[in-house]
Amino acid sequence: MKNIENNIIQEYSGVLLSNCNIVLPPTVQLYSVNNLTSGAYNLTFKTASVGAATYTLPQNTTALLICDG
């Protein structure tokens, strides 16, 4: 897992060799994320909060994610 602190605009590229979980801080924030990866694995965003929703971003896709903490 990778911890993201204050980067609200994020771009991911390269070949994924395993599923990748991006852990966002449990604070109110808007994120712009761009998945430019390749490979047969997923890029998933979540917070460390128990029971929090996750979002899997498809390859070659940009999304705005709203984290409500």
All heavy atoms as a GROMACS GRO file, in nm:
protein
  517
    1MET      N    1   0.083  -0.118   0.000
    1MET     CA    2   0.000   0.000   0.000
    1MET      C    3   0.088   0.124   0.000
    1MET      O    4   0.195   0.125   0.057
    1MET     CB    5  -0.090   0.003   0.123
    1MET     CG    6  -0.204  -0.091   0.115
    1MET     SD    7  -0.325  -0.054   0.242
    1MET     CE    8  -0.316  -0.204   0.333
    2LYS      N    9   0.039   0.228  -0.060
    2LYS     CA   10   0.112   0.353  -0.068
    2LYS      C   11   0.029   0.461   0.001
    2LYS      O   12  -0.090   0.474  -0.024
    2LYS     CB   13   0.134   0.388  -0.215
    2LYS     CG   14   0.211   0.514  -0.237
    2LYS     CD   15   0.234   0.537  -0.386
    2LYS     CE   16   0.313   0.662  -0.408
    2LYS     NZ   17   0.334   0.690  -0.548
    3ASN      N   18   0.091   0.539   0.089
    3ASN     CA   19   0.021   0.647   0.158
    3ASN      C   20   0.039   0.778   0.082
    3ASN      O   21   0.149   0.814   0.045
    3ASN     CB   22   0.073   0.664   0.301
    3ASN     CG   23   0.028   0.550   0.389
    3ASN    OD1   24  -0.086   0.510   0.382
    3ASN    ND2   25   0.118   0.498   0.468
    4ILE      N   26  -0.070   0.849   0.061
    4ILE     CA   27  -0.070   0.977  -0.008
    4ILE      C   28  -0.105   1.084   0.093
    4ILE      O   29  -0.204   1.074   0.163
    4ILE     CB   30  -0.176   0.977  -0.122
    4ILE    CG1   31  -0.149   0.863  -0.220
    4ILE    CG2   32  -0.178   1.110  -0.193
    4ILE    CD1   33  -0.016   0.867  -0.289
    5GLU      N   34  -0.027   1.188   0.103
    5GLU     CA   35  -0.051   1.293   0.202
    5GLU      C   36  -0.131   1.410   0.144
    5GLU      O   37  -0.248   1.422   0.169
    5GLU     CB   38   0.082   1.342   0.259
    5GLU     CG   39   0.155   1.236   0.338
    5GLU     CD   40   0.077   1.185   0.457
    5GLU    OE1   41   0.006   1.263   0.522
    5GLU    OE2   42   0.087   1.065   0.487
    6ASN      N   43  -0.068   1.498   0.068
    6ASN     CA   44  -0.134   1.622   0.027
    6ASN      C   45  -0.146   1.640  -0.124
    6ASN      O   46  -0.182   1.748  -0.169
    6ASN     CB   47  -0.059   1.742   0.086
    6ASN     CG   48  -0.067   1.742   0.238
    6ASN    OD1   49  -0.170   1.714   0.294
    6ASN    ND2   50   0.044   1.772   0.302
    7ASN      N   51  -0.114   1.540  -0.202
    7ASN     CA   52  -0.119   1.554  -0.347
    7ASN      C   53  -0.262   1.534  -0.396
    7ASN      O   54  -0.310   1.422  -0.402
    7ASN     CB   55  -0.026   1.454  -0.414
    7ASN     CG   56   0.118   1.477  -0.374
    7ASN    OD1   57   0.161   1.590  -0.364
    7ASN    ND2   58   0.191   1.370  -0.351
    8ILE      N   59  -0.328   1.644  -0.433
    8ILE     CA   60  -0.467   1.633  -0.474
    8ILE      C   61  -0.481   1.605  -0.624
    8ILE      O   62  -0.587   1.564  -0.668
    8ILE     CB   63  -0.550   1.757  -0.433
    8ILE    CG1   64  -0.493   1.884  -0.492
    8ILE    CG2   65  -0.556   1.766  -0.281
    8ILE    CD1   66  -0.579   2.005  -0.471
    9ILE      N   67  -0.374   1.626  -0.701
    9ILE     CA   68  -0.373   1.589  -0.842
    9ILE      C   69  -0.271   1.478  -0.856
    9ILE      O   70  -0.152   1.496  -0.827
    9ILE     CB   71  -0.336   1.709  -0.932
    9ILE    CG1   72  -0.439   1.820  -0.915
    9ILE    CG2   73  -0.327   1.665  -1.077
    9ILE    CD1   74  -0.404   1.948  -0.988
   10GLN      N   75  -0.318   1.359  -0.897
   10GLN     CA   76  -0.231   1.242  -0.900
   10GLN      C   77  -0.240   1.173  -1.035
   10GLN      O   78  -0.348   1.157  -1.091
   10GLN     CB   79  -0.273   1.145  -0.790
   10GLN     CG   80  -0.269   1.206  -0.653
   10GLN     CD   81  -0.327   1.116  -0.548
   10GLN    OE1   82  -0.347   0.997  -0.569
   10GLN    NE2   83  -0.356   1.173  -0.433
   11GLU      N   84  -0.123   1.131  -1.086
   11GLU     CA   85  -0.116   1.057  -1.212
   11GLU      C   86  -0.032   0.933  -1.188
   11GLU      O   87   0.078   0.942  -1.132
   11GLU     CB   88  -0.054   1.143  -1.320
   11GLU     CG   89  -0.051   1.076  -1.456
   11GLU     CD   90  -0.005   1.171  -1.565
   11GLU    OE1   91  -0.088   1.253  -1.610
   11GLU    OE2   92   0.114   1.164  -1.601
   12TYR      N   93  -0.083   0.818  -1.230
   12TYR     CA   94  -0.014   0.691  -1.212
   12TYR      C   95   0.017   0.633  -1.348
   12TYR      O   96  -0.070   0.629  -1.436
   12TYR     CB   97  -0.102   0.594  -1.131
   12TYR     CG   98  -0.130   0.646  -0.993
   12TYR    CD1   99  -0.238   0.730  -0.968
   12TYR    CD2  100  -0.045   0.617  -0.888
   12TYR    CE1  101  -0.261   0.782  -0.842
   12TYR    CE2  102  -0.067   0.668  -0.761
   12TYR     CZ  103  -0.176   0.751  -0.739
   12TYR     OH  104  -0.198   0.802  -0.614
   13SER      N  105   0.141   0.588  -1.368
   13SER     CA  106   0.182   0.531  -1.496
   13SER      C  107   0.276   0.413  -1.471
   13SER      O  108   0.326   0.394  -1.360
   13SER     CB  109   0.250   0.637  -1.584
   13SER     OG  110   0.367   0.684  -1.520
   14GLY      N  111   0.299   0.335  -1.574
   14GLY     CA  112   0.387   0.219  -1.565
   14GLY      C  113   0.306   0.090  -1.572
   14GLY      O  114   0.185   0.091  -1.588
   15VAL      N  115   0.377  -0.020  -1.563
   15VAL     CA  116   0.314  -0.152  -1.569
   15VAL      C  117   0.289  -0.200  -1.426
   15VAL      O  118   0.382  -0.208  -1.346
   15VAL     CB  119   0.405  -0.253  -1.643
   15VAL    CG1  120   0.340  -0.391  -1.645
   15VAL    CG2  121   0.435  -0.205  -1.784
   16LEU      N  122   0.164  -0.232  -1.395
   16LEU     CA  123   0.131  -0.286  -1.263
   16LEU      C  124   0.167  -0.434  -1.261
   16LEU      O  125   0.125  -0.511  -1.347
   16LEU     CB  126  -0.018  -0.268  -1.233
   16LEU     CG  127  -0.068  -0.125  -1.216
   16LEU    CD1  128  -0.219  -0.126  -1.187
   16LEU    CD2  129   0.005  -0.054  -1.106
   17LEU      N  130   0.245  -0.474  -1.160
   17LEU     CA  131   0.285  -0.614  -1.145
   17LEU      C  132   0.201  -0.685  -1.040
   17LEU      O  133   0.214  -0.806  -1.019
   17LEU     CB  134   0.433  -0.622  -1.109
   17LEU     CG  135   0.528  -0.560  -1.212
   17LEU    CD1  136   0.670  -0.566  -1.164
   17LEU    CD2  137   0.512  -0.628  -1.347
   18SER      N  138   0.114  -0.610  -0.972
   18SER     CA  139   0.019  -0.664  -0.875
   18SER      C  140  -0.090  -0.558  -0.854
   18SER      O  141  -0.077  -0.445  -0.900
   18SER     CB  142   0.088  -0.697  -0.742
   18SER     OG  143   0.136  -0.579  -0.681
   19ASN      N  144  -0.196  -0.595  -0.784
   19ASN     CA  145  -0.299  -0.497  -0.752
   19ASN      C  146  -0.238  -0.390  -0.663
   19ASN      O  147  -0.156  -0.420  -0.575
   19ASN     CB  148  -0.416  -0.563  -0.680
   19ASN     CG  149  -0.498  -0.649  -0.775
   19ASN    OD1  150  -0.514  -0.616  -0.891
   19ASN    ND2  151  -0.549  -0.759  -0.725
   20CYS      N  152  -0.277  -0.265  -0.684
   20CYS     CA  153  -0.219  -0.152  -0.610
   20CYS      C  154  -0.331  -0.079  -0.536
   20CYS      O  155  -0.426  -0.032  -0.599
   20CYS     CB  156  -0.149  -0.060  -0.707
   20CYS     SG  157  -0.060   0.074  -0.629
   21ASN      N  158  -0.318  -0.070  -0.404
   21ASN     CA  159  -0.414   0.004  -0.321
   21ASN      C  160  -0.352   0.136  -0.281
   21ASN      O  161  -0.248   0.140  -0.217
   21ASN     CB  162  -0.450  -0.076  -0.195
   21ASN     CG  163  -0.530  -0.199  -0.227
   21ASN    OD1  164  -0.623  -0.194  -0.305
   21ASN    ND2  165  -0.494  -0.309  -0.166
   22ILE      N  166  -0.417   0.246  -0.318
   22ILE     CA  167  -0.374   0.380  -0.281
   22ILE      C  168  -0.457   0.422  -0.160
   22ILE      O  169  -0.580   0.428  -0.168
   22ILE     CB  170  -0.394   0.480  -0.397
   22ILE    CG1  171  -0.330   0.429  -0.526
   22ILE    CG2  172  -0.342   0.618  -0.358
   22ILE    CD1  173  -0.181   0.406  -0.519
   23VAL      N  174  -0.390   0.449  -0.049
   23VAL     CA  175  -0.459   0.486   0.075
   23VAL      C  176  -0.458   0.638   0.089
   23VAL      O  177  -0.352   0.699   0.103
   23VAL     CB  178  -0.392   0.420   0.198
   23VAL    CG1  179  -0.464   0.459   0.325
   23VAL    CG2  180  -0.390   0.269   0.181
   24LEU      N  181  -0.578   0.696   0.082
   24LEU     CA  182  -0.593   0.841   0.096
   24LEU      C  183  -0.617   0.875   0.243
   24LEU      O  184  -0.676   0.795   0.316
   24LEU     CB  185  -0.711   0.888   0.011
   24LEU     CG  186  -0.700   0.860  -0.139
   24LEU    CD1  187  -0.832   0.888  -0.208
   24LEU    CD2  188  -0.587   0.940  -0.201
   25PRO      N  189  -0.574   0.994   0.287
   25PRO     CA  190  -0.599   1.032   0.426
   25PRO      C  191  -0.749   1.046   0.453
   25PRO      O  192  -0.824   1.088   0.365
   25PRO     CB  193  -0.531   1.168   0.441
   25PRO     CG  194  -0.456   1.193   0.316
   25PRO     CD  195  -0.500   1.095   0.214
   26PRO      N  196  -0.794   1.011   0.572
   26PRO     CA  197  -0.937   1.019   0.604
   26PRO      C  198  -0.978   1.164   0.639
   26PRO      O  199  -1.019   1.193   0.750
   26PRO     CB  200  -0.952   0.925   0.724
   26PRO     CG  201  -0.820   0.930   0.791
   26PRO     CD  202  -0.718   0.948   0.680
   27THR      N  203  -0.963   1.253   0.542
   27THR     CA  204  -1.000   1.393   0.558
   27THR      C  205  -1.088   1.433   0.440
   27THR      O  206  -1.088   1.367   0.336
   27THR     CB  207  -0.876   1.485   0.562
   27THR    OG1  208  -0.803   1.468   0.440
   27THR    CG2  209  -0.787   1.453   0.679
   28VAL      N  210  -1.161   1.542   0.454
   28VAL     CA  211  -1.244   1.591   0.344
   28VAL      C  212  -1.153   1.653   0.239
   28VAL      O  213  -1.074   1.743   0.268
   28VAL     CB  214  -1.346   1.695   0.395
   28VAL    CG1  215  -1.425   1.753   0.280
   28VAL    CG2  216  -1.437   1.631   0.499
   29GLN      N  217  -1.161   1.600   0.116
   29GLN     CA  218  -1.073   1.646   0.009
   29GLN      C  219  -1.128   1.602  -0.127
   29GLN      O  220  -1.198   1.502  -0.137
   29GLN     CB  221  -0.933   1.586   0.028
   29GLN     CG  222  -0.827   1.638  -0.066
   29GLN     CD  223  -0.801   1.785  -0.049
   29GLN    OE1  224  -0.858   1.868  -0.119
   29GLN    NE2  225  -0.716   1.820   0.046
   30LEU      N  226  -1.096   1.678  -0.230
   30LEU     CA  227  -1.128   1.643  -0.368
   30LEU      C  228  -0.998   1.604  -0.436
   30LEU      O  229  -0.898   1.678  -0.428
   30LEU     CB  230  -1.192   1.762  -0.439
   30LEU     CG  231  -1.221   1.746  -0.588
   30LEU    CD1  232  -1.331   1.643  -0.609
   30LEU    CD2  233  -1.261   1.879  -0.649
   31TYR      N  234  -0.995   1.489  -0.502
   31TYR     CA  235  -0.875   1.440  -0.571
   31TYR      C  236  -0.904   1.424  -0.719
   31TYR      O  237  -1.010   1.376  -0.758
   31TYR     CB  238  -0.832   1.303  -0.517
   31TYR     CG  239  -0.788   1.306  -0.374
   31TYR    CD1  240  -0.877   1.278  -0.271
   31TYR    CD2  241  -0.658   1.336  -0.341
   31TYR    CE1  242  -0.837   1.280  -0.138
   31TYR    CE2  243  -0.616   1.339  -0.208
   31TYR     CZ  244  -0.706   1.310  -0.108
   31TYR     OH  245  -0.666   1.313   0.023
   32SER      N  246  -0.809   1.463  -0.802
   32SER     CA  247  -0.811   1.435  -0.945
   32SER      C  248  -0.708   1.326  -0.968
   32SER      O  249  -0.589   1.345  -0.941
   32SER     CB  250  -0.775   1.560  -1.025
   32SER     OG  251  -0.761   1.526  -1.162
   33VAL      N  252  -0.754   1.209  -1.016
   33VAL     CA  253  -0.664   1.096  -1.034
   33VAL      C  254  -0.670   1.048  -1.179
   33VAL      O  255  -0.776   1.046  -1.241
   33VAL     CB  256  -0.697   0.981  -0.937
   33VAL    CG1  257  -0.667   1.023  -0.793
   33VAL    CG2  258  -0.841   0.939  -0.947
   34ASN      N  259  -0.554   1.012  -1.233
   34ASN     CA  260  -0.541   0.968  -1.372
   34ASN      C  261  -0.466   0.836  -1.373
   34ASN      O  262  -0.354   0.828  -1.323
   34ASN     CB  263  -0.467   1.075  -1.452
   34ASN     CG  264  -0.469   1.049  -1.600
   34ASN    OD1  265  -0.533   0.958  -1.648
   34ASN    ND2  266  -0.396   1.131  -1.674
   35ASN      N  267  -0.526   0.733  -1.429
   35ASN     CA  268  -0.465   0.600  -1.436
   35ASN      C  269  -0.412   0.574  -1.577
   35ASN      O  270  -0.488   0.543  -1.668
   35ASN     CB  271  -0.567   0.493  -1.397
   35ASN     CG  272  -0.506   0.355  -1.395
   35ASN    OD1  273  -0.390   0.335  -1.426
   35ASN    ND2  274  -0.586   0.257  -1.356
   36LEU      N  275  -0.282   0.588  -1.594
   36LEU     CA  276  -0.216   0.561  -1.723
   36LEU      C  277  -0.138   0.430  -1.718
   36LEU      O  278  -0.046   0.410  -1.796
   36LEU     CB  279  -0.122   0.677  -1.758
   36LEU     CG  280  -0.188   0.814  -1.772
   36LEU    CD1  281  -0.083   0.922  -1.796
   36LEU    CD2  282  -0.289   0.813  -1.885
   37THR      N  283  -0.174   0.341  -1.624
   37THR     CA  284  -0.101   0.216  -1.609
   37THR      C  285  -0.143   0.114  -1.714
   37THR      O  286  -0.245   0.128  -1.781
   37THR     CB  287  -0.124   0.155  -1.469
   37THR    OG1  288  -0.262   0.122  -1.455
   37THR    CG2  289  -0.081   0.252  -1.359
   38SER      N  290  -0.063   0.008  -1.724
   38SER     CA  291  -0.097  -0.106  -1.807
   38SER      C  292  -0.074  -0.233  -1.725
   38SER      O  293  -0.022  -0.226  -1.614
   38SER     CB  294  -0.011  -0.108  -1.934
   38SER     OG  295   0.126  -0.115  -1.901
   39GLY      N  296  -0.112  -0.345  -1.778
   39GLY     CA  297  -0.100  -0.471  -1.706
   39GLY      C  298  -0.237  -0.521  -1.666
   39GLY      O  299  -0.338  -0.453  -1.682
   40ALA      N  300  -0.240  -0.641  -1.610
   40ALA     CA  301  -0.367  -0.707  -1.580
   40ALA      C  302  -0.416  -0.683  -1.438
   40ALA      O  303  -0.498  -0.757  -1.388
   40ALA     CB  304  -0.351  -0.857  -1.605
   41TYR      N  305  -0.366  -0.579  -1.372
   41TYR     CA  306  -0.399  -0.556  -1.232
   41TYR      C  307  -0.475  -0.426  -1.213
   41TYR      O  308  -0.484  -0.344  -1.303
   41TYR     CB  309  -0.273  -0.559  -1.146
   41TYR     CG  310  -0.206  -0.695  -1.150
   41TYR    CD1  311  -0.100  -0.719  -1.235
   41TYR    CD2  312  -0.254  -0.799  -1.070
   41TYR    CE1  313  -0.041  -0.845  -1.240
   41TYR    CE2  314  -0.196  -0.923  -1.074
   41TYR     CZ  315  -0.089  -0.946  -1.159
   41TYR     OH  316  -0.031  -1.070  -1.164
   42ASN      N  317  -0.531  -0.407  -1.092
   42ASN     CA  318  -0.617  -0.293  -1.062
   42ASN      C  319  -0.548  -0.187  -0.977
   42ASN      O  320  -0.463  -0.218  -0.895
   42ASN     CB  321  -0.742  -0.340  -0.986
   42ASN     CG  322  -0.830  -0.428  -1.070
   42ASN    OD1  323  -0.850  -0.405  -1.188
   42ASN    ND2  324  -0.882  -0.534  -1.010
   43LEU      N  325  -0.592  -0.064  -0.996
   43LEU     CA  326  -0.551   0.050  -0.915
   43LEU      C  327  -0.674   0.092  -0.835
   43LEU      O  328  -0.774   0.136  -0.892
   43LEU     CB  329  -0.504   0.164  -1.006
   43LEU     CG  330  -0.447   0.289  -0.943
   43LEU    CD1  331  -0.321   0.255  -0.862
   43LEU    CD2  332  -0.414   0.391  -1.050
   44THR      N  333  -0.669   0.075  -0.702
   44THR     CA  334  -0.784   0.098  -0.616
   44THR      C  335  -0.753   0.204  -0.512
   44THR      O  336  -0.645   0.204  -0.453
   44THR     CB  337  -0.826  -0.033  -0.546
   44THR    OG1  338  -0.857  -0.130  -0.647
   44THR    CG2  339  -0.948  -0.013  -0.459
   45PHE      N  340  -0.847   0.295  -0.491
   45PHE     CA  341  -0.833   0.403  -0.393
   45PHE      C  342  -0.924   0.376  -0.275
   45PHE      O  343  -1.037   0.331  -0.291
   45PHE     CB  344  -0.870   0.537  -0.458
   45PHE     CG  345  -0.776   0.577  -0.566
   45PHE    CD1  346  -0.792   0.530  -0.695
   45PHE    CD2  347  -0.669   0.661  -0.538
   45PHE    CE1  348  -0.703   0.565  -0.796
   45PHE    CE2  349  -0.579   0.696  -0.638
   45PHE     CZ  350  -0.596   0.648  -0.766
   46LYS      N  351  -0.874   0.408  -0.154
   46LYS     CA  352  -0.952   0.391  -0.032
   46LYS      C  353  -0.889   0.473   0.079
   46LYS      O  354  -0.784   0.533   0.061
   46LYS     CB  355  -0.957   0.244   0.009
   46LYS     CG  356  -0.821   0.184   0.043
   46LYS     CD  357  -0.837   0.038   0.077
   46LYS     CE  358  -0.710  -0.019   0.135
   46LYS     NZ  359  -0.732  -0.154   0.186
   47THR      N  360  -0.956   0.479   0.193
   47THR     CA  361  -0.896   0.538   0.313
   47THR      C  362  -0.871   0.424   0.411
   47THR      O  363  -0.916   0.311   0.390
   47THR     CB  364  -0.987   0.643   0.380
   47THR    OG1  365  -1.102   0.578   0.431
   47THR    CG2  366  -1.025   0.755   0.284
   48ALA      N  367  -0.800   0.453   0.519
   48ALA     CA  368  -0.771   0.352   0.620
   48ALA      C  369  -0.889   0.328   0.713
   48ALA      O  370  -0.885   0.238   0.797
   48ALA     CB  371  -0.648   0.393   0.701
   49SER      N  372  -0.996   0.404   0.699
   49SER     CA  373  -1.114   0.390   0.785
   49SER      C  374  -1.181   0.254   0.762
   49SER      O  375  -1.199   0.211   0.648
   49SER     CB  376  -1.214   0.501   0.757
   49SER     OG  377  -1.156   0.626   0.781
   50VAL      N  378  -1.220   0.189   0.869
   50VAL     CA  379  -1.288   0.060   0.861
   50VAL      C  380  -1.424   0.078   0.795
   50VAL      O  381  -1.500   0.168   0.830
   50VAL     CB  382  -1.304  -0.001   1.001
   50VAL    CG1  383  -1.385  -0.130   0.996
   50VAL    CG2  384  -1.168  -0.025   1.064
   51GLY      N  385  -1.454  -0.004   0.697
   51GLY     CA  386  -1.583   0.001   0.629
   51GLY      C  387  -1.596   0.110   0.524
   51GLY      O  388  -1.702   0.130   0.469
   52ALA      N  389  -1.486   0.181   0.496
   52ALA     CA  390  -1.490   0.290   0.397
   52ALA      C  391  -1.506   0.233   0.256
   52ALA      O  392  -1.465   0.121   0.227
   52ALA     CB  393  -1.363   0.372   0.406
   53ALA      N  394  -1.567   0.313   0.170
   53ALA     CA  395  -1.585   0.273   0.031
   53ALA      C  396  -1.451   0.271  -0.042
   53ALA      O  397  -1.357   0.342  -0.005
   53ALA     CB  398  -1.680   0.370  -0.038
   54THR      N  399  -1.441   0.188  -0.145
   54THR     CA  400  -1.323   0.185  -0.231
   54THR      C  401  -1.366   0.219  -0.373
   54THR      O  402  -1.484   0.207  -0.409
   54THR     CB  403  -1.256   0.046  -0.230
   54THR    OG1  404  -1.348  -0.050  -0.282
   54THR    CG2  405  -1.212   0.006  -0.090
   55TYR      N  406  -1.270   0.262  -0.454
   55TYR     CA  407  -1.299   0.292  -0.593
   55TYR      C  408  -1.185   0.237  -0.678
   55TYR      O  409  -1.069   0.272  -0.656
   55TYR     CB  410  -1.314   0.443  -0.617
   55TYR     CG  411  -1.339   0.476  -0.763
   55TYR    CD1  412  -1.463   0.450  -0.820
   55TYR    CD2  413  -1.239   0.528  -0.842
   55TYR    CE1  414  -1.486   0.477  -0.955
   55TYR    CE2  415  -1.262   0.556  -0.977
   55TYR     CZ  416  -1.385   0.530  -1.032
   55TYR     OH  417  -1.408   0.556  -1.165
   56THR      N  418  -1.218   0.151  -0.773
   56THR     CA  419  -1.119   0.098  -0.866
   56THR      C  420  -1.126   0.179  -0.994
   56THR      O  421  -1.231   0.186  -1.059
   56THR     CB  422  -1.145  -0.052  -0.894
   56THR    OG1  423  -1.138  -0.122  -0.770
   56THR    CG2  424  -1.042  -0.108  -0.990
   57LEU      N  425  -1.014   0.244  -1.027
   57LEU     CA  426  -1.007   0.332  -1.144
   57LEU      C  427  -0.959   0.253  -1.265
   57LEU      O  428  -0.849   0.200  -1.266
   57LEU     CB  429  -0.909   0.448  -1.114
   57LEU     CG  430  -0.894   0.555  -1.219
   57LEU    CD1  431  -1.025   0.631  -1.239
   57LEU    CD2  432  -0.784   0.653  -1.178
   58PRO      N  433  -1.043   0.242  -1.369
   58PRO     CA  434  -1.002   0.169  -1.489
   58PRO      C  435  -0.881   0.233  -1.557
   58PRO      O  436  -0.857   0.354  -1.543
   58PRO     CB  437  -1.125   0.177  -1.580
   58PRO     CG  438  -1.239   0.208  -1.489
   58PRO     CD  439  -1.180   0.291  -1.378
   59GLN      N  440  -0.806   0.153  -1.631
   59GLN     CA  441  -0.691   0.205  -1.704
   59GLN      C  442  -0.735   0.307  -1.808
   59GLN      O  443  -0.845   0.300  -1.862
   59GLN     CB  444  -0.615   0.091  -1.770
   59GLN     CG  445  -0.548   0.001  -1.668
   59GLN     CD  446  -0.481  -0.119  -1.730
   59GLN    OE1  447  -0.504  -0.153  -1.846
   59GLN    NE2  448  -0.398  -0.186  -1.652
   60ASN      N  449  -0.646   0.405  -1.832
   60ASN     CA  450  -0.670   0.514  -1.928
   60ASN      C  451  -0.794   0.595  -1.894
   60ASN      O  452  -0.870   0.636  -1.981
   60ASN     CB  453  -0.678   0.459  -2.072
   60ASN     CG  454  -0.549   0.395  -2.113
   60ASN    OD1  455  -0.442   0.452  -2.097
   60ASN    ND2  456  -0.557   0.273  -2.163
   61THR      N  457  -0.815   0.617  -1.763
   61THR     CA  458  -0.930   0.690  -1.714
   61THR      C  459  -0.885   0.797  -1.614
   61THR      O  460  -0.792   0.776  -1.538
   61THR     CB  461  -1.030   0.595  -1.644
   61THR    OG1  462  -1.068   0.493  -1.737
   61THR    CG2  463  -1.152   0.668  -1.596
   62THR      N  464  -0.955   0.911  -1.618
   62THR     CA  465  -0.936   1.017  -1.518
   62THR      C  466  -1.065   1.031  -1.440
   62THR      O  467  -1.174   1.020  -1.498
   62THR     CB  468  -0.900   1.150  -1.587
   62THR    OG1  469  -0.780   1.133  -1.661
   62THR    CG2  470  -0.882   1.262  -1.485
   63ALA      N  471  -1.054   1.053  -1.310
   63ALA     CA  472  -1.174   1.068  -1.228
   63ALA      C  473  -1.150   1.173  -1.120
   63ALA      O  474  -1.036   1.197  -1.080
   63ALA     CB  475  -1.212   0.936  -1.163
   64LEU      N  476  -1.258   1.234  -1.076
   64LEU     CA  477  -1.256   1.320  -0.958
   64LEU      C  478  -1.315   1.239  -0.844
   64LEU      O  479  -1.426   1.190  -0.853
   64LEU     CB  480  -1.339   1.448  -0.981
   64LEU     CG  481  -1.282   1.546  -1.081
   64LEU    CD1  482  -1.382   1.661  -1.102
   64LEU    CD2  483  -1.150   1.600  -1.034
   65LEU      N  484  -1.237   1.223  -0.738
   65LEU     CA  485  -1.282   1.147  -0.622
   65LEU      C  486  -1.304   1.243  -0.505
   65LEU      O  487  -1.221   1.328  -0.478
   65LEU     CB  488  -1.178   1.043  -0.582
   65LEU     CG  489  -1.135   0.943  -0.688
   65LEU    CD1  490  -1.032   0.847  -0.631
   65LEU    CD2  491  -1.256   0.866  -0.741
   66ILE      N  492  -1.416   1.228  -0.438
   66ILE     CA  493  -1.447   1.310  -0.321
   66ILE      C  494  -1.434   1.221  -0.198
   66ILE      O  495  -1.502   1.120  -0.187
   66ILE     CB  496  -1.589   1.369  -0.329
   66ILE    CG1  497  -1.601   1.457  -0.452
   66ILE    CG2  498  -1.621   1.446  -0.202
   66ILE    CD1  499  -1.744   1.502  -0.481
   67CYS      N  500  -1.346   1.259  -0.109
   67CYS     CA  501  -1.328   1.187   0.016
   67CYS      C  502  -1.399   1.266   0.125
   67CYS      O  503  -1.373   1.385   0.144
   67CYS     CB  504  -1.179   1.173   0.049
   67CYS     SG  505  -1.149   1.082   0.200
   68ASP      N  506  -1.490   1.202   0.196
   68ASP     CA  507  -1.566   1.272   0.300
   68ASP      C  508  -1.509   1.246   0.440
   68ASP      O  509  -1.569   1.282   0.539
   68ASP     CB  510  -1.714   1.238   0.295
   68ASP     CG  511  -1.742   1.092   0.322
   68ASP    OD1  512  -1.647   1.016   0.352
   68ASP    OD2  513  -1.859   1.053   0.314
   69GLY      N  514  -1.392   1.184   0.445
   69GLY     CA  515  -1.327   1.160   0.574
   69GLY      C  516  -1.377   1.034   0.634
   69GLY      O  517  -1.338   0.984   0.731
   0.00000   0.00000   0.00000
